Every structure is written in structure tokens, then in C-alpha cells.
Amino acid sequence: MTETDRLDHDIAGLQRLLTVAWKDLANPSLTRFQRREAINQMKLCSGELRRALDAVEADRIHQREARKRQEGMTPAPAVPEAESRWRFLAPPVYL
């Protein structure tokens, strides 16, 4: 399984998890504490989903640029390939 396949799998799982969480949040028997905990977990899950989506988008942009370079349409990037890839995989900064 390639990294892109793994990210696609993670994205689908996170989307399903958020869908179920939203449905569970509508349950009137949840206590205030349970509701707050569910919302906190949903926020964490949403952040992970955003990072996965950003990583997939960065990978697609990288592949598109590599194809263009092979066809001789654009010059090579100034940043080394490995360094640019790790820039997108950096952990998020929470404020």
C-alpha cells in the first residue's frame, strides 16, 4: 500500500468517524460532559482529517509538477525534493 493509498484510507475512515460522531451528538441522553468530550474528539479528528487532505493535495501537486518537468514544461524546483516533502508533513502548530 503506497502512502497515497494509506492517506486515502485514513481520510475515508476519518470521514466515517465524523459522520457517526455527529449522529451520536444528537442523542439527548448524553450528559454535558459526554457532549463536551465528543466535541473535543471531533475537533481532534477534524484536525487529522485536514492534515491528511493537505498531504494528499501536496502529493498531487508534486506529481503534477514532476510530470510537467518530465515533459520539459517547467524548470526543477529550487528546494530539494526531500526537503519540500517534509515541509508538508510537519506537525501542526496549535495556538
SVG drawing of the C-alpha trace seen along z (x, -y; Angstrom):
<svg xmlns="http://www.w3.org/2000/svg" viewBox="-33 -31 51 33">
<polyline fill="none" stroke="black" stroke-width="0.4" points="0.0,0.0 1.5,-3.3 1.5,-6.4 -1.3,-8.0 -3.4,-4.8 -2.8,-4.9 -3.8,-8.6 -6.9,-7.9 -7.8,-5.1 -7.3,-7.3 -9.4,-10.1 -12.3,-7.7 -12.1,-6.4 -11.9,-9.9 -14.9,-11.0 -16.9,-8.0 -15.9,-8.6 -17.0,-12.2 -20.3,-11.2 -21.1,-8.8 -19.9,-11.3 -22.3,-14.0 -25.2,-11.5 -24.2,-10.4 -24.0,-14.1 -27.7,-14.4 -28.5,-11.8 -30.5,-13.6 -29.3,-11.2 -25.7,-12.5 -24.6,-14.4 -23.0,-17.8 -19.6,-16.2 -20.0,-13.5 -21.2,-16.0 -18.1,-18.2 -15.8,-15.2 -17.4,-14.2 -16.9,-17.7 -13.3,-17.7 -12.7,-14.3 -14.4,-15.6 -12.1,-18.7 -9.0,-16.4 -10.4,-14.2 -11.1,-17.2 -7.5,-18.4 -6.2,-14.9 -8.5,-14.9 -7.3,-18.4 -3.7,-17.3 -4.4,-14.2 -6.2,-16.2 -3.3,-18.7 -0.8,-15.9 -2.8,-14.3 -3.1,-17.7 0.7,-18.3 1.4,-14.9 -0.8,-15.5 0.8,-18.9 4.2,-17.3 3.2,-14.6 1.8,-17.2 4.9,-19.3 7.1,-16.2 5.1,-15.3 5.5,-18.8 9.2,-18.6 9.5,-15.3 7.6,-16.9 10.0,-19.9 7.4,-22.4 8.8,-23.9 12.2,-24.0 13.1,-21.9 12.1,-23.5 14.7,-25.4 14.0,-23.4 15.4,-19.8 12.6,-17.3 13.0,-15.5 13.1,-18.9 9.9,-20.1 8.1,-16.8 8.9,-17.0 7.7,-20.6 4.2,-19.3 4.4,-16.5 5.4,-18.8 3.2,-18.6 0.6,-21.3 1.0,-24.3 -1.8,-24.9 -2.5,-28.4"/>
</svg>
